[in-house]
Each structure stands twice: as C-alpha cells, then as structure tokens.
Amino acid sequence: MPRPQVTVVGAGNVGASVAQRVAEASLADVVLVDIVEGLPQGKALDLAEAAPIVGHDMRISGTNEYADTAGSDIIVVTSGLARQPGMSRDDLMSKNAGIVRSVVQQAAAQSPGAILIMVTNPLDAMCHVALEASGYSPERVIGMAGVLDSARFRTFIAEELGVSVASTHAFVLGGHGDSMVPLPRYSTAGGVPITELLETERIAALVDRTRNGGAEIVALLKTGSAFYAPAASVTQMVDSILNDRKQVLPCAAFLQGDYGVDGLFVGVPVKLGRRGIEEIVEIELTDDERRAFDESAGAVRELVETLARMSAGA
Ligand SMILES: NC(=O)c1ccc[n+]([C@@H]2O[C@H](COP(=O)([O-])OP(=O)(O)OC[C@H]3O[C@@H](n4cnc5c(N)ncnc54)[C@H](O)[C@@H]3O)[C@@H](O)[C@H]2O)c1
C-alpha cells in the first residue's frame, strides 16, 4: 500500500515545521509547495538530509508546481502573509483571501479526495474561502486554531499549578483570536476542573493570556509569528485523520445548525478521523458561555461579510 501523502502549501515557518513534524513522526510523505522558486526545494532537501540521523523513511520533496502534489490525502494551507506587530488579523484578510483562493483551487484540483487543514489567518474567514474554492464537502475543510489555543491554555494552567502539562486538559470554543471562548469549567488538572483549584482572578488572567497568546509571541519575535506550537497542532490533526484516531479536538468546523449557528466556521469540539470531521460534539453552555460563543460567532460572521463585500467590490 502506498504511504499517505501530505501536501503543505507555504514553505515558510509554519509550513516547513509541519513538514518536519509530519515526516519525523513517520506519518506521511510530504510535498512542500511555495510560490518562491527554490524555497520549498531547498527546505525539503535539508529536511530529507536529516532523515538518516532522525531515522525515518518518509519522502520529502519541494516544488512550485501543483501537478507534483497530485493524489494527496491531506492538504495543509499555510501560505499567506504572517501577522506583523501592530497588524490585526483583519488587515491580513484581503491579501490572504486572494492567496488562499488561488492555492486551494490549484491544490484541490490535483487531489479531489483530500482533506483540507487551513492555517492561514484570519483563520475562520480563510476556511470560508477554502470551502468555496475547493468545492469539497464541509466535513473535509477544517481550520486549525482550537488545538493551538487549548495547548496555550494548558501550558499556562500547568505553569500556574506547577503540574505536568500531561495532566492538564483545556476546552476552548469560538473563533480564533480575541473572540475565543475558553471554558474553565471543562478545563482540568488531573481531571479536576480548574474552577476548583484556582481563584477566579487567576483563571481570568490565564484566559486573558490565552486569548492574546498569538500577539504575545508576535510582540516578542518582532518579525513574524508563532510557528512551533502551530505546527505541532496541525500535526496532531494530521495524525488523528491519517490514523483514524477519532480524537475529539477543538477545530474550526462549518456549522449547519449546530450550536444554533448556520453556515459559519466556528471553533467547536469535533471527532477527527479518516473522513475528516466525523461528528460535531455539542455541549450544553451556561448563559454566560452562550453569550460569549454567540459574540464570537458574530465576530466571524462580520469577517465573512466584510470579505464578501470586498470580493464583490473588487
Ligand atoms: N491558525 C493559526 O492558529 C495560525 C498560527 C500561526 C500562523 N498562522 C498563519 O499561518 C500563515 C503562515 O505563517 P508563517 O509564519 O508560516 O508565515 P511565513 O511568512 O513564514 O510563510 C508563508 C509562506 O507562504 C508563501 N506564499 C505566499 N504566497 C503564496 C502563494 N500564492 N502560493 C504559495 N505560497 C505562497 C510565502 O512565500 C511564505 O514562504 C500566516 O497567515 C499566519 O498568520 C495561523
């Protein structure tokens, strides 16, 4: 049986790190694609030359041609501009929408049966562009944000309590970024909700830091944004899909009545398996959580409407 193949569009920080993690975990052969000539080829060769030391047999290639990506099982889209200090996710939207539309059309045409994992920001809006441009069914278009946001929340919970990150679990809903909705009562250390372990103000501080997790790193790096944890997050999704693990992970999914939302990508817990999103897991929300979730969904709707207006006016 041929090995699975993952195409990674965008050989920048996130894309190259995804390629490295996917190959080094022996999950799949990887094809790196970028618009810049030589960049994906050079990074792919460098990664391939690490294989004898790391000890894997995955094939890693780089290309500027979508024909070389044909028959992929998963397409990860990271191409676009990264956020610079002082630049909001919205500023990026119009430029990245054009890039995402073009790369998704080309990649999906070569791999009509693939599953798309979107990474490019603004994430929730780019998922809409990708759904339209790919012509895929909604369960095969998935946005990566919640896995990263909950990993950040877990990191801060573990640090605060002085416990292993492995003992923590975090639950995050809603859109990516400022409007995300962390759920402390479902976030645990050793199975105990953090609401029983930490003062309300401390929890609020951790939630706030999680919400601004991307911006915190942008401010430190000054040129570019986070990529190690984002790449690890994508790789967990790739693993769950290719190995049909059916992990329940927070991802941006196209809601069609779920959580009372219709026709919008919003972050919710989903079961990820070989068919993509195999189930949207719906949980009861308290009034406060429902309000925050609705606000978050409203922020995504605004982005999508702005995008539609920009496209119509273009
Ligand atoms: N969803 C998330 O949680 C999350 C997390 C981190 C980064 N991101 C986003 O991921 C994207 C990539 O981030 P990065 O740090 O890797 O940026 P980067 O600048 O390092 O890499 C982007 C790559 O895309 C390539 N590219 C641009 N236009 C292209 C096109 N038309 N076709 C093919 N390739 C093209 C560039 O040449 C570059 O190599 C950004 O939009 C960033 O905001 C999202």
The ligand as a MOL file (V3000), in Angstrom:
LIG
                    3D

  0  0  0     0  0            999 V3000
M  V30 BEGIN CTAB
M  V30 COUNTS 44 48 0 0 0
M  V30 BEGIN ATOM
M  V30 1 N -4.3760 29.2730 12.6220 0
M  V30 2 C -3.4210 29.5370 13.4830 0
M  V30 3 O -3.5580 29.3100 14.6630 0
M  V30 4 C -2.1100 30.1120 12.9870 0
M  V30 5 C -0.9540 30.0150 13.7570 0
M  V30 6 C 0.2450 30.5050 13.2320 0
M  V30 7 C 0.2800 31.1230 11.9790 0
M  V30 8 N -0.8750 31.2320 11.2850 0 CHG=1
M  V30 9 C -0.8990 31.8370 9.9620 0
M  V30 10 O -0.2410 30.9670 9.0560 0
M  V30 11 C 0.2720 31.7190 7.9520 0
M  V30 12 C 1.7390 31.3770 7.7150 0
M  V30 13 O 2.5550 31.7870 8.7810 0
M  V30 14 P 4.1450 31.6400 8.6990 0
M  V30 15 O 4.6960 32.0950 9.9700 0
M  V30 16 O 4.4950 30.2930 8.1820 0 CHG=-1
M  V30 17 O 4.4660 32.7150 7.5530 0
M  V30 18 P 5.7240 32.7360 6.5730 0
M  V30 19 O 5.7680 34.1080 6.0110 0
M  V30 20 O 6.9280 32.1890 7.2450 0
M  V30 21 O 5.3320 31.7070 5.4070 0
M  V30 22 C 4.3270 31.9370 4.4860 0
M  V30 23 C 4.7740 31.3190 3.1670 0
M  V30 24 O 3.6900 31.4270 2.2250 0
M  V30 25 C 4.2930 31.5980 0.9610 0
M  V30 26 N 3.3290 32.1060 -0.0240 0
M  V30 27 C 2.8510 33.3620 -0.1730 0
M  V30 28 N 2.0140 33.4250 -1.2280 0
M  V30 29 C 1.9690 32.1840 -1.7570 0
M  V30 30 C 1.2820 31.6100 -2.8500 0
M  V30 31 N 0.4650 32.3380 -3.6110 0
M  V30 32 N 1.4760 30.3070 -3.1150 0
M  V30 33 C 2.2990 29.5420 -2.3550 0
M  V30 34 N 2.9710 30.0420 -1.2990 0
M  V30 35 C 2.8040 31.3290 -1.0030 0
M  V30 36 C 5.4370 32.5650 1.2220 0
M  V30 37 O 6.3900 32.5530 0.1720 0
M  V30 38 C 5.9800 32.0220 2.5420 0
M  V30 39 O 7.0320 31.0930 2.3180 0
M  V30 40 C 0.0070 33.1800 8.3110 0
M  V30 41 O -1.1970 33.6060 7.7120 0
M  V30 42 C -0.1530 33.1440 9.8290 0
M  V30 43 O -0.8930 34.2340 10.3150 0
M  V30 44 C -2.0580 30.7420 11.7530 0
M  V30 END ATOM
M  V30 BEGIN BOND
M  V30 1 1 1 2
M  V30 2 2 2 3
M  V30 3 1 2 4
M  V30 4 1 4 5
M  V30 5 2 4 44
M  V30 6 2 5 6
M  V30 7 1 6 7
M  V30 8 2 7 8
M  V30 9 1 8 9
M  V30 10 1 8 44
M  V30 11 1 9 10
M  V30 12 1 9 42
M  V30 13 1 10 11
M  V30 14 1 11 12
M  V30 15 1 11 40
M  V30 16 1 12 13
M  V30 17 1 13 14
M  V30 18 2 14 15
M  V30 19 1 14 16
M  V30 20 1 14 17
M  V30 21 1 17 18
M  V30 22 2 18 19
M  V30 23 1 18 20
M  V30 24 1 18 21
M  V30 25 1 21 22
M  V30 26 1 22 23
M  V30 27 1 23 24
M  V30 28 1 23 38
M  V30 29 1 24 25
M  V30 30 1 25 26
M  V30 31 1 25 36
M  V30 32 1 26 27
M  V30 33 1 26 35
M  V30 34 2 27 28
M  V30 35 1 28 29
M  V30 36 1 29 30
M  V30 37 2 29 35
M  V30 38 1 30 31
M  V30 39 2 30 32
M  V30 40 1 32 33
M  V30 41 2 33 34
M  V30 42 1 34 35
M  V30 43 1 36 37
M  V30 44 1 36 38
M  V30 45 1 38 39
M  V30 46 1 40 41
M  V30 47 1 40 42
M  V30 48 1 42 43
M  V30 END BOND
M  V30 END CTAB
M  END
